[in-house]
Amino acid sequence: MTKLVLRADASGTIGAGHVSRMVAYAERAVARGWEVVFAGVVDNAEWLAARFGELSVPVVPSVPFDGFDAVVVDHYGLGELREEVNSAGALLVSIEDDVFGRRAADLVVDCGFAPAPRPDDGSGALLRGVAFAPVRDVVRAAREKRRGHEAPERPHVTVVLGGGTEWAGTVSVLLHALRDTELPFAADVLVRGEPVVPKTWPGQEFRVQPPGPGLLDLLAETDVAVSAAGVTLLELCCLGVPTGVVQLVDNQETGYRGALDLGLAAGLGSAAALDDDAVETLRTLLLDGETRRRFSETAASVVDGHGVDRVLDRLDDGVG
């Protein structure tokens, strides 16, 4: 039996995306009959980490690598680990986002929309592109549920910028942009903190709540999403949800540009300076069914939900 360690952290500052990706790895590894342990902190991602319990995957602060066949690391704050992991008799799989989280490894995975050239650091196989995007089982199930989805007269909007508490200000700006479309909608706003909710036009509604386990149920019925260019955008693409995307932090710049270049989402700009055209972009997404259909079909065809299995196939070859 293959024994696997998953190493990541979550917090109010760094968000929950790394843990979300490790949940996807845990699900597919357990489905193969592998023994899996998660090592790290899950603060601010408890609702995601609950899935580890359902899978009987132990969650521990740290674990020695001895006795394991492979270690998957998804962490920007850790340095070089290959020598330590290999010395313990395991292979290192490193998840990186362009230069963020980059380290030498036996297997390097960058599931960005447009990975940039990578300098040779002696790493083994490089698996690059959204074909290797990790997608949780609930997302794959919601993808099937959404087939044939049609928008009602008053579109359902979901605004979700990740689990960090510091993005309430950006959410406030986005809510004002949605309001300024002057179009009817019902918007679920998933955010930690207290965004400023603007006074609405007739037919507009904002429902503010923290992110939680009901997110995928919401997204399965969402007509238009507003998201950061991180893990959630990959999930929205897999679901085929037409999305207005925001570059929330610097490490999302490559993903943001790549998503736009591939025609997967509509760009709203960066959190620091949302595009002047953000209101018009949102108005088009709310009004134009053909635009929504185009984004939906393109995104779902590019992110098919089988990325983790492609990585584990390669890892299985190395371990075996």
Disulfide bonds with the S-S distance in Angstrom:
none
